[in-house]
Amino acid sequence: MPKTYLVPPAPPQNEGKTVAAWTFSALVLLGAILFALGMVTGQSVLLLVGIGAVVLAIVVGFILRTAGFGQKVKR
């Protein structure tokens, strides 16, 4: 019995560079910077704001993805 393989589908043209991805990345970077500054300066407020920014990034990224600004989902 010969084995046949289908050609895989072409990858998305945007390569994952979507509004949701850029927003998520920017907010996580901002949160990491604030967290690091809080660690260096010893200010717990900056630590909490940094953690909050990362949590906000997760929520905003999910909302943008479900609103259609993310990578198209293959079903």
PyMOL commands that place a pseudoatom at each C-alpha (Angstrom):
pseudoatom trace, name=CA, resn=MET, resi=1, chain=A, elem=C, hetatm=0, pos=[0.000, 0.000, 0.000]
pseudoatom trace, name=CA, resn=PRO, resi=2, chain=A, elem=C, hetatm=0, pos=[1.632, 3.278, -1.063]
pseudoatom trace, name=CA, resn=LYS, resi=3, chain=A, elem=C, hetatm=0, pos=[1.855, 6.038, 1.478]
pseudoatom trace, name=CA, resn=THR, resi=4, chain=A, elem=C, hetatm=0, pos=[0.629, 9.383, 0.289]
pseudoatom trace, name=CA, resn=TYR, resi=5, chain=A, elem=C, hetatm=0, pos=[0.997, 12.615, 2.151]
pseudoatom trace, name=CA, resn=LEU, resi=6, chain=A, elem=C, hetatm=0, pos=[-0.917, 15.803, 1.715]
pseudoatom trace, name=CA, resn=VAL, resi=7, chain=A, elem=C, hetatm=0, pos=[0.977, 19.010, 1.267]
pseudoatom trace, name=CA, resn=PRO, resi=8, chain=A, elem=C, hetatm=0, pos=[0.656, 21.050, 4.462]
pseudoatom trace, name=CA, resn=PRO, resi=9, chain=A, elem=C, hetatm=0, pos=[-1.382, 24.237, 4.165]
pseudoatom trace, name=CA, resn=ALA, resi=10, chain=A, elem=C, hetatm=0, pos=[0.407, 27.527, 3.699]
pseudoatom trace, name=CA, resn=PRO, resi=11, chain=A, elem=C, hetatm=0, pos=[1.178, 29.404, 6.913]
pseudoatom trace, name=CA, resn=PRO, resi=12, chain=A, elem=C, hetatm=0, pos=[-0.734, 32.604, 7.657]
pseudoatom trace, name=CA, resn=GLN, resi=13, chain=A, elem=C, hetatm=0, pos=[0.594, 35.594, 5.777]
pseudoatom trace, name=CA, resn=ASN, resi=14, chain=A, elem=C, hetatm=0, pos=[0.758, 37.825, 8.842]
pseudoatom trace, name=CA, resn=GLU, resi=15, chain=A, elem=C, hetatm=0, pos=[3.232, 35.493, 10.624]
pseudoatom trace, name=CA, resn=GLY, resi=16, chain=A, elem=C, hetatm=0, pos=[1.499, 36.200, 13.914]
pseudoatom trace, name=CA, resn=LYS, resi=17, chain=A, elem=C, hetatm=0, pos=[2.106, 39.952, 13.709]
pseudoatom trace, name=CA, resn=THR, resi=18, chain=A, elem=C, hetatm=0, pos=[-1.361, 40.998, 14.804]
pseudoatom trace, name=CA, resn=VAL, resi=19, chain=A, elem=C, hetatm=0, pos=[-2.763, 43.835, 16.873]
pseudoatom trace, name=CA, resn=ALA, resi=20, chain=A, elem=C, hetatm=0, pos=[-3.487, 41.409, 19.705]
pseudoatom trace, name=CA, resn=ALA, resi=21, chain=A, elem=C, hetatm=0, pos=[0.067, 40.047, 19.674]
pseudoatom trace, name=CA, resn=TRP, resi=22, chain=A, elem=C, hetatm=0, pos=[1.735, 43.466, 19.556]
pseudoatom trace, name=CA, resn=THR, resi=23, chain=A, elem=C, hetatm=0, pos=[-0.480, 44.815, 22.333]
pseudoatom trace, name=CA, resn=PHE, resi=24, chain=A, elem=C, hetatm=0, pos=[0.170, 41.754, 24.489]
pseudoatom trace, name=CA, resn=SER, resi=25, chain=A, elem=C, hetatm=0, pos=[3.937, 41.971, 23.927]
pseudoatom trace, name=CA, resn=ALA, resi=26, chain=A, elem=C, hetatm=0, pos=[4.111, 45.698, 24.654]
pseudoatom trace, name=CA, resn=LEU, resi=27, chain=A, elem=C, hetatm=0, pos=[2.127, 45.399, 27.884]
pseudoatom trace, name=CA, resn=VAL, resi=28, chain=A, elem=C, hetatm=0, pos=[4.164, 42.419, 29.093]
pseudoatom trace, name=CA, resn=LEU, resi=29, chain=A, elem=C, hetatm=0, pos=[7.384, 44.317, 28.344]
pseudoatom trace, name=CA, resn=LEU, resi=30, chain=A, elem=C, hetatm=0, pos=[6.093, 47.355, 30.231]
pseudoatom trace, name=CA, resn=GLY, resi=31, chain=A, elem=C, hetatm=0, pos=[5.085, 45.157, 33.164]
pseudoatom trace, name=CA, resn=ALA, resi=32, chain=A, elem=C, hetatm=0, pos=[8.479, 43.451, 33.223]
pseudoatom trace, name=CA, resn=ILE, resi=33, chain=A, elem=C, hetatm=0, pos=[10.295, 46.791, 33.197]
pseudoatom trace, name=CA, resn=LEU, resi=34, chain=A, elem=C, hetatm=0, pos=[8.146, 48.137, 36.025]
pseudoatom trace, name=CA, resn=PHE, resi=35, chain=A, elem=C, hetatm=0, pos=[8.638, 44.928, 38.005]
pseudoatom trace, name=CA, resn=ALA, resi=36, chain=A, elem=C, hetatm=0, pos=[12.410, 45.104, 37.503]
pseudoatom trace, name=CA, resn=LEU, resi=37, chain=A, elem=C, hetatm=0, pos=[12.499, 48.744, 38.586]
pseudoatom trace, name=CA, resn=GLY, resi=38, chain=A, elem=C, hetatm=0, pos=[10.518, 47.791, 41.662]
pseudoatom trace, name=CA, resn=MET, resi=39, chain=A, elem=C, hetatm=0, pos=[13.029, 45.057, 42.466]
pseudoatom trace, name=CA, resn=VAL, resi=40, chain=A, elem=C, hetatm=0, pos=[16.015, 47.368, 42.026]
pseudoatom trace, name=CA, resn=THR, resi=41, chain=A, elem=C, hetatm=0, pos=[14.576, 50.313, 43.952]
pseudoatom trace, name=CA, resn=GLY, resi=42, chain=A, elem=C, hetatm=0, pos=[12.820, 48.212, 46.586]
pseudoatom trace, name=CA, resn=GLN, resi=43, chain=A, elem=C, hetatm=0, pos=[9.429, 49.819, 45.977]
pseudoatom trace, name=CA, resn=SER, resi=44, chain=A, elem=C, hetatm=0, pos=[6.670, 47.297, 46.416]
pseudoatom trace, name=CA, resn=VAL, resi=45, chain=A, elem=C, hetatm=0, pos=[4.210, 49.568, 44.606]
pseudoatom trace, name=CA, resn=LEU, resi=46, chain=A, elem=C, hetatm=0, pos=[6.189, 49.203, 41.378]
pseudoatom trace, name=CA, resn=LEU, resi=47, chain=A, elem=C, hetatm=0, pos=[6.292, 45.442, 41.872]
pseudoatom trace, name=CA, resn=LEU, resi=48, chain=A, elem=C, hetatm=0, pos=[2.522, 45.291, 42.149]
pseudoatom trace, name=CA, resn=VAL, resi=49, chain=A, elem=C, hetatm=0, pos=[1.995, 47.642, 39.207]
pseudoatom trace, name=CA, resn=GLY, resi=50, chain=A, elem=C, hetatm=0, pos=[4.303, 45.477, 37.099]
pseudoatom trace, name=CA, resn=ILE, resi=51, chain=A, elem=C, hetatm=0, pos=[2.410, 42.324, 38.024]
pseudoatom trace, name=CA, resn=GLY, resi=52, chain=A, elem=C, hetatm=0, pos=[-0.852, 44.132, 37.322]
pseudoatom trace, name=CA, resn=ALA, resi=53, chain=A, elem=C, hetatm=0, pos=[0.384, 45.184, 33.886]
pseudoatom trace, name=CA, resn=VAL, resi=54, chain=A, elem=C, hetatm=0, pos=[1.214, 41.581, 32.990]
pseudoatom trace, name=CA, resn=VAL, resi=55, chain=A, elem=C, hetatm=0, pos=[-2.203, 40.384, 34.156]
pseudoatom trace, name=CA, resn=LEU, resi=56, chain=A, elem=C, hetatm=0, pos=[-3.805, 43.227, 32.191]
pseudoatom trace, name=CA, resn=ALA, resi=57, chain=A, elem=C, hetatm=0, pos=[-1.803, 42.167, 29.128]
pseudoatom trace, name=CA, resn=ILE, resi=58, chain=A, elem=C, hetatm=0, pos=[-3.207, 38.647, 29.354]
pseudoatom trace, name=CA, resn=VAL, resi=59, chain=A, elem=C, hetatm=0, pos=[-6.775, 39.919, 29.640]
pseudoatom trace, name=CA, resn=VAL, resi=60, chain=A, elem=C, hetatm=0, pos=[-6.438, 42.525, 26.871]
pseudoatom trace, name=CA, resn=GLY, resi=61, chain=A, elem=C, hetatm=0, pos=[-4.699, 40.058, 24.554]
pseudoatom trace, name=CA, resn=PHE, resi=62, chain=A, elem=C, hetatm=0, pos=[-7.471, 37.514, 25.047]
pseudoatom trace, name=CA, resn=ILE, resi=63, chain=A, elem=C, hetatm=0, pos=[-10.176, 40.130, 24.467]
pseudoatom trace, name=CA, resn=LEU, resi=64, chain=A, elem=C, hetatm=0, pos=[-8.495, 41.398, 21.294]
pseudoatom trace, name=CA, resn=ARG, resi=65, chain=A, elem=C, hetatm=0, pos=[-8.056, 37.863, 19.998]
pseudoatom trace, name=CA, resn=THR, resi=66, chain=A, elem=C, hetatm=0, pos=[-11.704, 37.006, 20.552]
pseudoatom trace, name=CA, resn=ALA, resi=67, chain=A, elem=C, hetatm=0, pos=[-12.713, 40.330, 18.953]
pseudoatom trace, name=CA, resn=GLY, resi=68, chain=A, elem=C, hetatm=0, pos=[-10.971, 39.253, 15.749]
pseudoatom trace, name=CA, resn=PHE, resi=69, chain=A, elem=C, hetatm=0, pos=[-7.700, 41.163, 16.022]
pseudoatom trace, name=CA, resn=GLY, resi=70, chain=A, elem=C, hetatm=0, pos=[-5.573, 38.055, 16.541]
pseudoatom trace, name=CA, resn=GLN, resi=71, chain=A, elem=C, hetatm=0, pos=[-4.372, 35.117, 14.503]
pseudoatom trace, name=CA, resn=LYS, resi=72, chain=A, elem=C, hetatm=0, pos=[-7.141, 33.410, 12.563]
pseudoatom trace, name=CA, resn=VAL, resi=73, chain=A, elem=C, hetatm=0, pos=[-8.105, 30.119, 14.206]
pseudoatom trace, name=CA, resn=LYS, resi=74, chain=A, elem=C, hetatm=0, pos=[-8.355, 27.054, 11.993]
pseudoatom trace, name=CA, resn=ARG, resi=75, chain=A, elem=C, hetatm=0, pos=[-11.331, 24.915, 12.935]
for i in range(1, 75): cmd.bond("trace and resi %d" % i, "trace and resi %d" % (i + 1))
show_as sticks, trace
zoom trace
